[in-house]
Amino acid sequence: MISIHGYAIVCRHDRIADANGAFPPALMNEADWAYFQAELDRADLCVLGSASHRATPNRANRRRLVMSRGADGLEQRDDAWWWAPQRLPFEEVCARLLPDGGRIGVPGGQVAFDYFLSESPQGLRFGAFHLSRATRTAIPGGRGLLTGVEQGHDADSILRAHGLVPGPVRMIDPDAGVDLTVYTAP
Ligand SMILES: NC(=O)c1ccc[n+]([C@@H]2O[C@H](COP(=O)([O-])OP(=O)(O)OC[C@H]3O[C@@H](n4cnc5c(N)ncnc54)[C@H](OP(=O)(O)O)[C@@H]3O)[C@@H](O)[C@H]2O)c1
């Protein structure tokens, strides 16, 4: 069995990064970070887009799979496994890296979120998406959580449209106005 969990913190308009693709300090929150790190510690494999991989040093030495059109199918480099979805189906990645199944954490960015929401094979899509929101922060023109956000749709509608059902909204940092909703596939 493979289970796939996505993680993001967005601003009030569902943006994960600023207009230059950089992570804005306004989205950094201790409560979210602690939750996110504890969750990633449970993952057998973490999947990141190549920009997110470059932006976040792998200090915890987690097992990473980096999505890049430049990868030669699936290849092991010094820093991580690299994978081009156009050249190798994700089933084969799982068969090689997680032959006994396991839990996959997807910390983004947009390319990985889009892929595991709708482009990956049936059965290898998000079983859960953990969405934190900094409700007092706006990032005008920023990078959307998903491509659809940049086309004018809100993240909640897109996640629901793909069969993910929101749980209760939990305020994880009342002082900063940061909440967390876990969407799950029934
Ligand atoms: N707020 C949050 O929760 C959160 C989450 C994640 C990231 N971030 C931040 O967002 C920024 C980066 O996110 P991002 O969304 O701009 O980038 P990203 O999704 O992490 O990576 C984009 C890269 O993925 C590769 N790519 C594009 N299409 C692809 C495809 N079809 N198949 C395989 N690879 C493909 C491209 O690199 P190649 O040229 O190598 O193909 C592209 O430059 C960083 O600042 C990061 O810190 C924030």
The ligand as a MOL file (V3000), in Angstrom:
LIG
                    3D

  0  0  0     0  0            999 V3000
M  V30 BEGIN CTAB
M  V30 COUNTS 48 52 0 0 0
M  V30 BEGIN ATOM
M  V30 1 N 4.2410 27.5840 0.9420 0
M  V30 2 C 4.5010 26.3010 0.7490 0
M  V30 3 O 3.9460 25.4100 1.3980 0
M  V30 4 C 5.5220 25.9120 -0.2750 0
M  V30 5 C 5.5730 24.5890 -0.7240 0
M  V30 6 C 6.5090 24.2540 -1.6820 0
M  V30 7 C 7.3550 25.2190 -2.1900 0
M  V30 8 N 7.2790 26.4840 -1.7490 0 CHG=1
M  V30 9 C 8.1440 27.5210 -2.2950 0
M  V30 10 O 7.7830 27.6890 -3.6650 0
M  V30 11 C 8.9490 27.9380 -4.4390 0
M  V30 12 C 9.1050 26.8700 -5.5320 0
M  V30 13 O 7.8780 26.3020 -5.9040 0
M  V30 14 P 7.4570 26.2450 -7.4260 0
M  V30 15 O 6.0340 25.8010 -7.4340 0
M  V30 16 O 7.8030 27.5450 -8.0790 0 CHG=-1
M  V30 17 O 8.4410 25.1760 -8.0400 0
M  V30 18 P 8.4780 23.5510 -7.9660 0
M  V30 19 O 7.1370 23.0330 -8.3250 0
M  V30 20 O 9.0770 23.1310 -6.6960 0
M  V30 21 O 9.5060 23.2120 -9.1090 0
M  V30 22 C 9.3000 23.7230 -10.4130 0
M  V30 23 C 10.2610 22.9840 -11.3240 0
M  V30 24 O 9.7440 21.6880 -11.5760 0
M  V30 25 C 10.1820 21.2570 -12.8500 0
M  V30 26 N 9.0230 20.8900 -13.6460 0
M  V30 27 C 8.1060 21.7070 -14.2240 0
M  V30 28 N 7.1900 20.9960 -14.9040 0
M  V30 29 C 7.5550 19.7080 -14.7650 0
M  V30 30 C 7.0070 18.5020 -15.2320 0
M  V30 31 N 5.9130 18.4680 -15.9960 0
M  V30 32 N 7.6110 17.3470 -14.8820 0
M  V30 33 C 8.7330 17.3490 -14.1050 0
M  V30 34 N 9.2910 18.4710 -13.6390 0
M  V30 35 C 8.7090 19.6360 -13.9660 0
M  V30 36 C 10.8940 22.4350 -13.4930 0
M  V30 37 O 12.2880 22.2410 -13.2930 0
M  V30 38 P 13.2060 21.5060 -14.4230 0
M  V30 39 O 13.6700 22.6130 -15.2870 0
M  V30 40 O 14.2600 20.8470 -13.5980 0
M  V30 41 O 12.3220 20.5470 -15.1730 0
M  V30 42 C 10.4100 23.6110 -12.6830 0
M  V30 43 O 11.3360 24.6590 -12.6500 0
M  V30 44 C 10.1080 27.9260 -3.4720 0
M  V30 45 O 10.3690 29.2360 -3.0390 0
M  V30 46 C 9.5950 27.1230 -2.3060 0
M  V30 47 O 10.2270 27.4530 -1.0910 0
M  V30 48 C 6.3660 26.8630 -0.8110 0
M  V30 END ATOM
M  V30 BEGIN BOND
M  V30 1 1 1 2
M  V30 2 2 2 3
M  V30 3 1 2 4
M  V30 4 1 4 5
M  V30 5 2 4 48
M  V30 6 2 5 6
M  V30 7 1 6 7
M  V30 8 2 7 8
M  V30 9 1 8 9
M  V30 10 1 8 48
M  V30 11 1 9 10
M  V30 12 1 9 46
M  V30 13 1 10 11
M  V30 14 1 11 12
M  V30 15 1 11 44
M  V30 16 1 12 13
M  V30 17 1 13 14
M  V30 18 2 14 15
M  V30 19 1 14 16
M  V30 20 1 14 17
M  V30 21 1 17 18
M  V30 22 2 18 19
M  V30 23 1 18 20
M  V30 24 1 18 21
M  V30 25 1 21 22
M  V30 26 1 22 23
M  V30 27 1 23 24
M  V30 28 1 23 42
M  V30 29 1 24 25
M  V30 30 1 25 26
M  V30 31 1 25 36
M  V30 32 1 26 27
M  V30 33 1 26 35
M  V30 34 2 27 28
M  V30 35 1 28 29
M  V30 36 1 29 30
M  V30 37 2 29 35
M  V30 38 1 30 31
M  V30 39 2 30 32
M  V30 40 1 32 33
M  V30 41 2 33 34
M  V30 42 1 34 35
M  V30 43 1 36 37
M  V30 44 1 36 42
M  V30 45 1 37 38
M  V30 46 2 38 39
M  V30 47 1 38 40
M  V30 48 1 38 41
M  V30 49 1 42 43
M  V30 50 1 44 45
M  V30 51 1 44 46
M  V30 52 1 46 47
M  V30 END BOND
M  V30 END CTAB
M  END
